[in-house]
Amino acid sequence: MNLLSRLFSNKSNKIQCPRCLGKGHVNSDDIKRLNKELKWRPGSCAYCNGSGKVSAKTAAKVSIDLTYLVNELPPGEKNKLINGAQDAKYRAKVYDEKAVG
């Protein structure tokens, strides 16, 4: 594949999910590794939506251990968070502060 076709390819740059390590679900080992005991439970990975893959862009923007990013988060809020909306980032910060306390 030449340079131009790589630049204009519509394939998204997907990488192995750093939260679930490509399994598509978060287990107790992942929860311990990310220091989220008593905050998360095992289940489908909210970071990659259970696919085991995530865009490199998302991985660069959103911390894998963000407590706020869970499956129960409404899709619109999740999209806002991934796209860096300030109001969603603020709600994530408040949520994380409450989860710690």
Biopython code that builds the backbone (N, CA, C, O; Angstrom):
import numpy as np
from Bio.PDB.StructureBuilder import StructureBuilder

atoms = [
    (1, "MET", "N", (0.856, -1.176, 0.000)),
    (1, "MET", "CA", (0.000, 0.000, 0.000)),
    (1, "MET", "C", (0.900, 1.236, 0.000)),
    (1, "MET", "O", (1.810, 1.356, 0.821)),
    (2, "ASN", "N", (0.634, 2.146, -0.926)),
    (2, "ASN", "CA", (1.485, 3.328, -1.012)),
    (2, "ASN", "C", (1.067, 4.385, 0.007)),
    (2, "ASN", "O", (0.041, 4.260, 0.675)),
    (3, "LEU", "N", (1.875, 5.411, 0.106)),
    (3, "LEU", "CA", (1.661, 6.457, 1.101)),
    (3, "LEU", "C", (0.311, 7.139, 0.948)),
    (3, "LEU", "O", (-0.387, 7.340, 1.942)),
    (4, "LEU", "N", (-0.073, 7.495, -0.260)),
    (4, "LEU", "CA", (-1.355, 8.182, -0.469)),
    (4, "LEU", "C", (-2.537, 7.313, -0.063)),
    (4, "LEU", "O", (-3.475, 7.802, 0.567)),
    (5, "SER", "N", (-2.505, 6.058, -0.406)),
    (5, "SER", "CA", (-3.633, 5.200, -0.040)),
    (5, "SER", "C", (-3.684, 4.984, 1.470)),
    (5, "SER", "O", (-4.768, 4.829, 2.031)),
    (6, "ARG", "N", (-2.537, 4.973, 2.132)),
    (6, "ARG", "CA", (-2.535, 4.859, 3.600)),
    (6, "ARG", "C", (-3.077, 6.123, 4.249)),
    (6, "ARG", "O", (-3.798, 6.049, 5.244)),
    (7, "LEU", "N", (-2.739, 7.280, 3.694)),
    (7, "LEU", "CA", (-3.211, 8.550, 4.247)),
    (7, "LEU", "C", (-4.719, 8.714, 4.096)),
    (7, "LEU", "O", (-5.381, 9.259, 4.979)),
    (8, "PHE", "N", (-5.255, 8.243, 2.981)),
    (8, "PHE", "CA", (-6.667, 8.446, 2.714)),
    (8, "PHE", "C", (-7.510, 7.208, 2.955)),
    (8, "PHE", "O", (-8.685, 7.174, 2.586)),
    (9, "SER", "N", (-6.937, 6.215, 3.555)),
    (9, "SER", "CA", (-7.685, 5.001, 3.875)),
    (9, "SER", "C", (-8.731, 5.329, 4.921)),
    (9, "SER", "O", (-8.469, 6.097, 5.846)),
    (10, "ASN", "N", (-9.925, 4.744, 4.778)),
    (10, "ASN", "CA", (-10.974, 5.003, 5.769)),
    (10, "ASN", "C", (-10.936, 3.994, 6.905)),
    (10, "ASN", "O", (-11.814, 4.003, 7.767)),
    (11, "LYS", "N", (-9.934, 3.123, 6.919)),
    (11, "LYS", "CA", (-9.789, 2.181, 8.028)),
    (11, "LYS", "C", (-9.401, 2.964, 9.270)),
    (11, "LYS", "O", (-8.507, 3.809, 9.236)),
    (12, "SER", "N", (-10.074, 2.676, 10.344)),
    (12, "SER", "CA", (-9.715, 3.360, 11.579)),
    (12, "SER", "C", (-8.495, 2.675, 12.181)),
    (12, "SER", "O", (-8.286, 1.474, 12.014)),
    (13, "ASN", "N", (-7.720, 3.447, 12.865)),
    (13, "ASN", "CA", (-6.500, 2.952, 13.489)),
    (13, "ASN", "C", (-6.864, 2.335, 14.828)),
    (13, "ASN", "O", (-6.870, 3.022, 15.850)),
    (14, "LYS", "N", (-7.165, 1.048, 14.830)),
    (14, "LYS", "CA", (-7.587, 0.356, 16.051)),
    (14, "LYS", "C", (-6.397, -0.337, 16.700)),
    (14, "LYS", "O", (-5.524, -0.885, 16.026)),
    (15, "ILE", "N", (-6.390, -0.296, 18.024)),
    (15, "ILE", "CA", (-5.360, -0.972, 18.802)),
    (15, "ILE", "C", (-6.046, -1.867, 19.826)),
    (15, "ILE", "O", (-7.250, -1.758, 20.058)),
    (16, "GLN", "N", (-5.275, -2.739, 20.425)),
    (16, "GLN", "CA", (-5.805, -3.579, 21.504)),
    (16, "GLN", "C", (-6.229, -2.684, 22.657)),
    (16, "GLN", "O", (-5.501, -1.766, 23.033)),
    (17, "CYS", "N", (-7.391, -2.945, 23.215)),
    (17, "CYS", "CA", (-7.890, -2.127, 24.319)),
    (17, "CYS", "C", (-6.937, -2.220, 25.507)),
    (17, "CYS", "O", (-6.635, -3.319, 25.974)),
    (18, "PRO", "N", (-6.462, -1.080, 25.999)),
    (18, "PRO", "CA", (-5.544, -1.105, 27.133)),
    (18, "PRO", "C", (-6.234, -1.385, 28.473)),
    (18, "PRO", "O", (-5.567, -1.724, 29.450)),
    (19, "ARG", "N", (-7.552, -1.247, 28.525)),
    (19, "ARG", "CA", (-8.266, -1.507, 29.781)),
    (19, "ARG", "C", (-8.482, -3.005, 29.975)),
    (19, "ARG", "O", (-8.167, -3.542, 31.037)),
    (20, "CYS", "N", (-9.009, -3.677, 28.971)),
    (20, "CYS", "CA", (-9.319, -5.115, 29.098)),
    (20, "CYS", "C", (-8.249, -5.994, 28.463)),
    (20, "CYS", "O", (-8.358, -7.220, 28.489)),
    (21, "LEU", "N", (-7.230, -5.384, 27.899)),
    (21, "LEU", "CA", (-6.130, -6.081, 27.230)),
    (21, "LEU", "C", (-6.619, -6.940, 26.069)),
    (21, "LEU", "O", (-6.085, -8.018, 25.806)),
    (22, "GLY", "N", (-7.654, -6.439, 25.374)),
    (22, "GLY", "CA", (-8.142, -7.080, 24.168)),
    (22, "GLY", "C", (-9.143, -8.202, 24.371)),
    (22, "GLY", "O", (-9.578, -8.818, 23.399)),
    (23, "LYS", "N", (-9.519, -8.482, 25.615)),
    (23, "LYS", "CA", (-10.452, -9.581, 25.894)),
    (23, "LYS", "C", (-11.902, -9.203, 25.614)),
    (23, "LYS", "O", (-12.723, -10.074, 25.327)),
    (24, "GLY", "N", (-12.222, -7.920, 25.693)),
    (24, "GLY", "CA", (-13.595, -7.459, 25.520)),
    (24, "GLY", "C", (-14.358, -7.382, 26.825)),
    (24, "GLY", "O", (-15.482, -6.881, 26.860)),
    (25, "HIS", "N", (-13.766, -7.869, 27.888)),
    (25, "HIS", "CA", (-14.401, -7.784, 29.210)),
    (25, "HIS", "C", (-13.323, -7.512, 30.258)),
    (25, "HIS", "O", (-12.163, -7.898, 30.112)),
    (26, "VAL", "N", (-13.751, -6.839, 31.306)),
    (26, "VAL", "CA", (-12.866, -6.526, 32.423)),
    (26, "VAL", "C", (-13.086, -7.594, 33.486)),
    (26, "VAL", "O", (-14.217, -7.846, 33.900)),
    (27, "ASN", "N", (-12.000, -8.217, 33.922)),
    (27, "ASN", "CA", (-12.112, -9.226, 34.973)),
    (27, "ASN", "C", (-11.457, -8.706, 36.253)),
    (27, "ASN", "O", (-10.975, -7.574, 36.292)),
    (28, "SER", "N", (-11.442, -9.520, 37.277)),
    (28, "SER", "CA", (-10.913, -9.068, 38.571)),
    (28, "SER", "C", (-9.424, -8.715, 38.477)),
    (28, "SER", "O", (-8.957, -7.826, 39.189)),
    (29, "ASP", "N", (-8.683, -9.396, 37.614)),
    (29, "ASP", "CA", (-7.261, -9.055, 37.444)),
    (29, "ASP", "C", (-7.099, -7.651, 36.856)),
    (29, "ASP", "O", (-6.223, -6.895, 37.276)),
    (30, "ASP", "N", (-7.946, -7.306, 35.884)),
    (30, "ASP", "CA", (-7.893, -5.959, 35.299)),
    (30, "ASP", "C", (-8.263, -4.914, 36.347)),
    (30, "ASP", "O", (-7.629, -3.864, 36.445)),
    (31, "ILE", "N", (-9.282, -5.213, 37.117)),
    (31, "ILE", "CA", (-9.739, -4.279, 38.152)),
    (31, "ILE", "C", (-8.630, -4.030, 39.167)),
    (31, "ILE", "O", (-8.407, -2.891, 39.580)),
    (32, "LYS", "N", (-7.943, -5.076, 39.564)),
    (32, "LYS", "CA", (-6.815, -4.920, 40.495)),
    (32, "LYS", "C", (-5.677, -4.151, 39.844)),
    (32, "LYS", "O", (-5.091, -3.260, 40.459)),
    (33, "ARG", "N", (-5.358, -4.503, 38.575)),
    (33, "ARG", "CA", (-4.261, -3.835, 37.853)),
    (33, "ARG", "C", (-4.494, -2.334, 37.738)),
    (33, "ARG", "O", (-3.550, -1.546, 37.801)),
    (34, "LEU", "N", (-5.758, -1.942, 37.568)),
    (34, "LEU", "CA", (-6.099, -0.532, 37.400)),
    (34, "LEU", "C", (-6.495, 0.140, 38.718)),
    (34, "LEU", "O", (-6.889, 1.306, 38.738)),
    (35, "ASN", "N", (-6.384, -0.610, 39.812)),
    (35, "ASN", "CA", (-6.672, -0.097, 41.158)),
    (35, "ASN", "C", (-8.106, 0.438, 41.263)),
    (35, "ASN", "O", (-8.335, 1.545, 41.750)),
    (36, "LYS", "N", (-9.056, -0.364, 40.802)),
    (36, "LYS", "CA", (-10.464, 0.047, 40.820)),
    (36, "LYS", "C", (-11.333, -0.895, 41.651)),
    (36, "LYS", "O", (-12.541, -0.983, 41.430)),
    (37, "GLU", "N", (-10.719, -1.601, 42.610)),
    (37, "GLU", "CA", (-11.509, -2.433, 43.508)),
    (37, "GLU", "C", (-12.541, -1.569, 44.214)),
    (37, "GLU", "O", (-12.253, -0.425, 44.568)),
    (38, "LEU", "N", (-13.718, -2.091, 44.420)),
    (38, "LEU", "CA", (-14.867, -1.428, 45.050)),
    (38, "LEU", "C", (-15.444, -0.288, 44.205)),
    (38, "LEU", "O", (-16.356, 0.406, 44.652)),
    (39, "LYS", "N", (-14.926, -0.087, 42.994)),
    (39, "LYS", "CA", (-15.443, 0.953, 42.105)),
    (39, "LYS", "C", (-16.012, 0.352, 40.831)),
    (39, "LYS", "O", (-16.977, 0.876, 40.275)),
    (40, "TRP", "N", (-15.427, -0.743, 40.365)),
    (40, "TRP", "CA", (-15.876, -1.431, 39.154)),
    (40, "TRP", "C", (-16.212, -2.857, 39.507)),
    (40, "TRP", "O", (-15.785, -3.378, 40.538)),
    (41, "ARG", "N", (-16.991, -3.491, 38.631)),
    (41, "ARG", "CA", (-17.254, -4.921, 38.766)),
    (41, "ARG", "C", (-16.917, -5.586, 37.432)),
    (41, "ARG", "O", (-16.930, -4.934, 36.389)),
    (42, "PRO", "N", (-16.616, -6.879, 37.469)),
    (42, "PRO", "CA", (-16.313, -7.581, 36.209)),
    (42, "PRO", "C", (-17.486, -7.510, 35.239)),
    (42, "PRO", "O", (-18.649, -7.500, 35.643)),
    (43, "GLY", "N", (-17.160, -7.461, 33.963)),
    (43, "GLY", "CA", (-18.189, -7.424, 32.936)),
    (43, "GLY", "C", (-17.636, -6.894, 31.633)),
    (43, "GLY", "O", (-16.424, -6.763, 31.459)),
    (44, "SER", "N", (-18.531, -6.595, 30.730)),
    (44, "SER", "CA", (-18.155, -6.065, 29.420)),
    (44, "SER", "C", (-17.347, -4.780, 29.594)),
    (44, "SER", "O", (-17.656, -3.952, 30.452)),
    (45, "CYS", "N", (-16.325, -4.627, 28.782)),
    (45, "CYS", "CA", (-15.448, -3.459, 28.888)),
    (45, "CYS", "C", (-16.132, -2.223, 28.312)),
    (45, "CYS", "O", (-16.518, -2.207, 27.144)),
    (46, "ALA", "N", (-16.276, -1.196, 29.133)),
    (46, "ALA", "CA", (-16.909, 0.055, 28.710)),
    (46, "ALA", "C", (-15.970, 0.878, 27.831)),
    (46, "ALA", "O", (-16.428, 1.708, 27.046)),
    (47, "TYR", "N", (-14.678, 0.661, 27.953)),
    (47, "TYR", "CA", (-13.703, 1.443, 27.198)),
    (47, "TYR", "C", (-13.752, 1.102, 25.713)),
    (47, "TYR", "O", (-13.663, 1.987, 24.862)),
    (48, "CYS", "N", (-13.894, -0.199, 25.406)),
    (48, "CYS", "CA", (-13.919, -0.639, 24.002)),
    (48, "CYS", "C", (-15.295, -1.166, 23.584)),
    (48, "CYS", "O", (-15.444, -1.707, 22.489)),
    (49, "ASN", "N", (-16.289, -1.011, 24.444)),
    (49, "ASN", "CA", (-17.642, -1.525, 24.186)),
    (49, "ASN", "C", (-17.647, -3.028, 23.941)),
    (49, "ASN", "O", (-18.464, -3.535, 23.173)),
    (50, "GLY", "N", (-16.740, -3.733, 24.591)),
    (50, "GLY", "CA", (-16.708, -5.181, 24.499)),
    (50, "GLY", "C", (-16.072, -5.737, 23.236)),
    (50, "GLY", "O", (-16.124, -6.945, 23.003)),
    (51, "SER", "N", (-15.475, -4.885, 22.419)),
    (51, "SER", "CA", (-14.893, -5.361, 21.154)),
    (51, "SER", "C", (-13.444, -5.820, 21.290)),
    (51, "SER", "O", (-12.952, -6.562, 20.441)),
    (52, "GLY", "N", (-12.762, -5.392, 22.338)),
    (52, "GLY", "CA", (-11.348, -5.706, 22.500)),
    (52, "GLY", "C", (-10.433, -4.765, 21.746)),
    (52, "GLY", "O", (-9.212, -4.839, 21.885)),
    (53, "LYS", "N", (-11.014, -3.873, 20.941)),
    (53, "LYS", "CA", (-10.239, -2.908, 20.153)),
    (53, "LYS", "C", (-10.775, -1.504, 20.420)),
    (53, "LYS", "O", (-11.965, -1.316, 20.675)),
    (54, "VAL", "N", (-9.901, -0.550, 20.359)),
    (54, "VAL", "CA", (-10.271, 0.847, 20.560)),
    (54, "VAL", "C", (-9.421, 1.693, 19.610)),
    (54, "VAL", "O", (-8.308, 1.306, 19.255)),
    (55, "SER", "N", (-9.945, 2.837, 19.206)),
    (55, "SER", "CA", (-9.157, 3.689, 18.320)),
    (55, "SER", "C", (-7.970, 4.266, 19.094)),
    (55, "SER", "O", (-8.067, 4.569, 20.283)),
    (56, "ALA", "N", (-6.877, 4.404, 18.400)),
    (56, "ALA", "CA", (-5.685, 4.980, 19.012)),
    (56, "ALA", "C", (-5.968, 6.399, 19.494)),
    (56, "ALA", "O", (-5.396, 6.850, 20.486)),
    (57, "LYS", "N", (-6.848, 7.096, 18.793)),
    (57, "LYS", "CA", (-7.230, 8.462, 19.155)),
    (57, "LYS", "C", (-7.922, 8.483, 20.527)),
    (57, "LYS", "O", (-7.629, 9.339, 21.362)),
    (58, "THR", "N", (-8.837, 7.539, 20.749)),
    (58, "THR", "CA", (-9.522, 7.444, 22.041)),
    (58, "THR", "C", (-8.531, 7.121, 23.145)),
    (58, "THR", "O", (-8.572, 7.726, 24.216)),
    (59, "ALA", "N", (-7.643, 6.174, 22.890)),
    (59, "ALA", "CA", (-6.653, 5.792, 23.895)),
    (59, "ALA", "C", (-5.757, 6.966, 24.276)),
    (59, "ALA", "O", (-5.314, 7.067, 25.420)),
    (60, "ALA", "N", (-5.492, 7.848, 23.322)),
    (60, "ALA", "CA", (-4.661, 9.016, 23.607)),
    (60, "ALA", "C", (-5.422, 10.079, 24.388)),
    (60, "ALA", "O", (-4.815, 10.859, 25.122)),
    (61, "LYS", "N", (-6.752, 10.117, 24.238)),
    (61, "LYS", "CA", (-7.557, 11.168, 24.860)),
    (61, "LYS", "C", (-8.109, 10.808, 26.239)),
    (61, "LYS", "O", (-8.222, 11.673, 27.108)),
    (62, "VAL", "N", (-8.451, 9.536, 26.443)),
    (62, "VAL", "CA", (-9.183, 9.137, 27.640)),
    (62, "VAL", "C", (-8.362, 8.143, 28.456)),
    (62, "VAL", "O", (-7.915, 7.119, 27.939)),
    (63, "SER", "N", (-8.172, 8.450, 29.712)),
    (63, "SER", "CA", (-7.417, 7.574, 30.600)),
    (63, "SER", "C", (-8.130, 6.233, 30.753)),
    (63, "SER", "O", (-9.351, 6.193, 30.904)),
    (64, "ILE", "N", (-7.379, 5.144, 30.715)),
    (64, "ILE", "CA", (-7.998, 3.816, 30.806)),
    (64, "ILE", "C", (-8.583, 3.539, 32.182)),
    (64, "ILE", "O", (-9.453, 2.680, 32.323)),
    (65, "ASP", "N", (-8.120, 4.249, 33.190)),
    (65, "ASP", "CA", (-8.611, 3.999, 34.540)),
    (65, "ASP", "C", (-9.632, 5.044, 35.011)),
    (65, "ASP", "O", (-9.875, 5.186, 36.209)),
    (66, "LEU", "N", (-10.219, 5.764, 34.064)),
    (66, "LEU", "CA", (-11.224, 6.765, 34.406)),
    (66, "LEU", "C", (-12.446, 6.072, 35.025)),
    (66, "LEU", "O", (-13.155, 5.333, 34.342)),
    (67, "THR", "N", (-12.680, 6.308, 36.283)),
    (67, "THR", "CA", (-13.753, 5.647, 37.026)),
    (67, "THR", "C", (-15.115, 5.923, 36.409)),
    (67, "THR", "O", (-15.976, 5.043, 36.412)),
    (68, "TYR", "N", (-15.329, 7.105, 35.887)),
    (68, "TYR", "CA", (-16.615, 7.551, 35.331)),
    (68, "TYR", "C", (-17.030, 6.769, 34.091)),
    (68, "TYR", "O", (-18.224, 6.627, 33.826)),
    (69, "LEU", "N", (-16.075, 6.263, 33.332)),
    (69, "LEU", "CA", (-16.366, 5.574, 32.075)),
    (69, "LEU", "C", (-16.747, 4.122, 32.358)),
    (69, "LEU", "O", (-15.896, 3.234, 32.407)),
    (70, "VAL", "N", (-18.057, 3.907, 32.544)),
    (70, "VAL", "CA", (-18.602, 2.580, 32.833)),
    (70, "VAL", "C", (-19.733, 2.279, 31.853)),
    (70, "VAL", "O", (-20.191, 3.165, 31.131)),
    (71, "ASN", "N", (-20.172, 1.039, 31.832)),
    (71, "ASN", "CA", (-21.227, 0.629, 30.902)),
    (71, "ASN", "C", (-22.539, 1.361, 31.124)),
    (71, "ASN", "O", (-23.298, 1.539, 30.171)),
    (72, "GLU", "N", (-22.832, 1.785, 32.328)),
    (72, "GLU", "CA", (-24.084, 2.464, 32.630)),
    (72, "GLU", "C", (-24.117, 3.916, 32.155)),
    (72, "GLU", "O", (-25.164, 4.562, 32.202)),
    (73, "LEU", "N", (-22.991, 4.422, 31.707)),
    (73, "LEU", "CA", (-22.913, 5.798, 31.212)),
    (73, "LEU", "C", (-23.708, 5.908, 29.913)),
    (73, "LEU", "O", (-23.475, 5.126, 28.991)),
    (74, "PRO", "N", (-24.636, 6.851, 29.815)),
    (74, "PRO", "CA", (-25.414, 6.991, 28.574)),
    (74, "PRO", "C", (-24.504, 7.216, 27.366)),
    (74, "PRO", "O", (-23.478, 7.886, 27.489)),
    (75, "PRO", "N", (-24.863, 6.666, 26.195)),
    (75, "PRO", "CA", (-24.019, 6.783, 25.003)),
    (75, "PRO", "C", (-23.657, 8.224, 24.650)),
    (75, "PRO", "O", (-22.524, 8.488, 24.248)),
    (76, "GLY", "N", (-24.586, 9.149, 24.791)),
    (76, "GLY", "CA", (-24.295, 10.547, 24.480)),
    (76, "GLY", "C", (-23.229, 11.124, 25.396)),
    (76, "GLY", "O", (-22.356, 11.870, 24.952)),
    (77, "GLU", "N", (-23.302, 10.780, 26.668)),
    (77, "GLU", "CA", (-22.305, 11.261, 27.634)),
    (77, "GLU", "C", (-20.947, 10.625, 27.344)),
    (77, "GLU", "O", (-19.913, 11.286, 27.438)),
    (78, "LYS", "N", (-20.956, 9.348, 26.993)),
    (78, "LYS", "CA", (-19.702, 8.663, 26.672)),
    (78, "LYS", "C", (-19.043, 9.312, 25.460)),
    (78, "LYS", "O", (-17.833, 9.539, 25.460)),
    (79, "ASN", "N", (-19.820, 9.609, 24.439)),
    (79, "ASN", "CA", (-19.275, 10.272, 23.246)),
    (79, "ASN", "C", (-18.721, 11.642, 23.575)),
    (79, "ASN", "O", (-17.663, 12.026, 23.078)),
    (80, "LYS", "N", (-19.438, 12.388, 24.419)),
    (80, "LYS", "CA", (-18.947, 13.709, 24.817)),
    (80, "LYS", "C", (-17.614, 13.581, 25.551)),
    (80, "LYS", "O", (-16.689, 14.361, 25.323)),
    (81, "LEU", "N", (-17.532, 12.595, 26.429)),
    (81, "LEU", "CA", (-16.309, 12.381, 27.196)),
    (81, "LEU", "C", (-15.142, 12.023, 26.280)),
    (81, "LEU", "O", (-14.049, 12.573, 26.419)),
    (82, "ILE", "N", (-15.372, 11.108, 25.350)),
    (82, "ILE", "CA", (-14.327, 10.693, 24.417)),
    (82, "ILE", "C", (-13.897, 11.846, 23.516)),
    (82, "ILE", "O", (-12.726, 11.954, 23.152)),
    (83, "ASN", "N", (-14.842, 12.702, 23.160)),
    (83, "ASN", "CA", (-14.528, 13.837, 22.291)),
    (83, "ASN", "C", (-13.996, 15.045, 23.053)),
    (83, "ASN", "O", (-13.716, 16.082, 22.450)),
    (84, "GLY", "N", (-13.854, 14.922, 24.368)),
    (84, "GLY", "CA", (-13.215, 15.967, 25.157)),
    (84, "GLY", "C", (-14.093, 17.139, 25.546)),
    (84, "GLY", "O", (-13.583, 18.221, 25.836)),
    (85, "ALA", "N", (-15.416, 16.946, 25.557)),
    (85, "ALA", "CA", (-16.313, 18.039, 25.958)),
    (85, "ALA", "C", (-16.040, 18.428, 27.410)),
    (85, "ALA", "O", (-15.960, 17.572, 28.291)),
    (86, "GLN", "N", (-15.899, 19.725, 27.640)),
    (86, "GLN", "CA", (-15.543, 20.219, 28.969)),
    (86, "GLN", "C", (-16.584, 19.854, 30.031)),
    (86, "GLN", "O", (-16.222, 19.530, 31.162)),
    (87, "ASP", "N", (-17.886, 19.904, 29.673)),
    (87, "ASP", "CA", (-18.906, 19.585, 30.668)),
    (87, "ASP", "C", (-18.830, 18.116, 31.077)),
    (87, "ASP", "O", (-19.033, 17.798, 32.249)),
    (88, "ALA", "N", (-18.547, 17.223, 30.148)),
    (88, "ALA", "CA", (-18.418, 15.797, 30.464)),
    (88, "ALA", "C", (-17.156, 15.549, 31.295)),
    (88, "ALA", "O", (-17.167, 14.738, 32.221)),
    (89, "LYS", "N", (-16.080, 16.245, 30.961)),
    (89, "LYS", "CA", (-14.849, 16.104, 31.737)),
    (89, "LYS", "C", (-15.060, 16.593, 33.171)),
    (89, "LYS", "O", (-14.524, 16.016, 34.117)),
    (90, "TYR", "N", (-15.838, 17.651, 33.319)),
    (90, "TYR", "CA", (-16.134, 18.162, 34.658)),
    (90, "TYR", "C", (-16.943, 17.135, 35.458)),
    (90, "TYR", "O", (-16.644, 16.873, 36.623)),
    (91, "ARG", "N", (-17.972, 16.555, 34.821)),
    (91, "ARG", "CA", (-18.788, 15.543, 35.512)),
    (91, "ARG", "C", (-17.942, 14.330, 35.888)),
    (91, "ARG", "O", (-18.139, 13.741, 36.950)),
    (92, "ALA", "N", (-17.003, 13.955, 35.024)),
    (92, "ALA", "CA", (-16.113, 12.837, 35.322)),
    (92, "ALA", "C", (-15.246, 13.150, 36.534)),
    (92, "ALA", "O", (-15.031, 12.293, 37.391)),
    (93, "LYS", "N", (-14.752, 14.376, 36.600)),
    (93, "LYS", "CA", (-13.912, 14.785, 37.730)),
    (93, "LYS", "C", (-14.699, 14.742, 39.033)),
    (93, "LYS", "O", (-14.210, 14.231, 40.040)),
    (94, "VAL", "N", (-15.909, 15.274, 39.016)),
    (94, "VAL", "CA", (-16.753, 15.275, 40.215)),
    (94, "VAL", "C", (-17.083, 13.844, 40.631)),
    (94, "VAL", "O", (-17.031, 13.510, 41.815)),
    (95, "TYR", "N", (-17.419, 13.011, 39.665)),
    (95, "TYR", "CA", (-17.738, 11.604, 39.946)),
    (95, "TYR", "C", (-16.542, 10.909, 40.582)),
    (95, "TYR", "O", (-16.692, 10.204, 41.581)),
    (96, "ASP", "N", (-15.356, 11.101, 40.011)),
    (96, "ASP", "CA", (-14.159, 10.476, 40.550)),
    (96, "ASP", "C", (-13.864, 10.956, 41.971)),
    (96, "ASP", "O", (-13.438, 10.165, 42.813)),
    (97, "GLU", "N", (-14.084, 12.234, 42.243)),
    (97, "GLU", "CA", (-13.847, 12.757, 43.588)),
    (97, "GLU", "C", (-14.823, 12.145, 44.583)),
    (97, "GLU", "O", (-14.436, 11.840, 45.711)),
    (98, "LYS", "N", (-16.063, 11.962, 44.195)),
    (98, "LYS", "CA", (-17.051, 11.339, 45.075)),
    (98, "LYS", "C", (-16.755, 9.870, 45.282)),
    (98, "LYS", "O", (-16.974, 9.345, 46.374)),
    (99, "ALA", "N", (-16.252, 9.186, 44.241)),
    (99, "ALA", "CA", (-15.942, 7.754, 44.348)),
    (99, "ALA", "C", (-14.787, 7.507, 45.303)),
    (99, "ALA", "O", (-14.720, 6.459, 45.944)),
    (100, "VAL", "N", (-13.873, 8.471, 45.400)),
    (100, "VAL", "CA", (-12.733, 8.343, 46.299)),
    (100, "VAL", "C", (-13.166, 8.563, 47.739)),
    (100, "VAL", "O", (-12.693, 7.881, 48.648)),
    (101, "GLY", "N", (-14.066, 9.517, 47.945)),
    (101, "GLY", "CA", (-14.459, 9.906, 49.300)),
    (101, "GLY", "C", (-15.498, 9.112, 49.913)),
    (101, "GLY", "O", (-15.885, 9.375, 51.052)),
]
sb = StructureBuilder()
sb.init_structure("model")
sb.init_model(0)
sb.init_chain("A")
sb.init_seg("    ")
for serial, (resi, resn, name, xyz) in enumerate(atoms, 1):
    if name == "N":
        sb.init_residue(resn, " ", resi, " ")
    sb.init_atom(name, np.array(xyz, "f"), 0.0, 1.0, " ", f" {name:<3s}", serial, name[0])
structure = sb.get_structure()
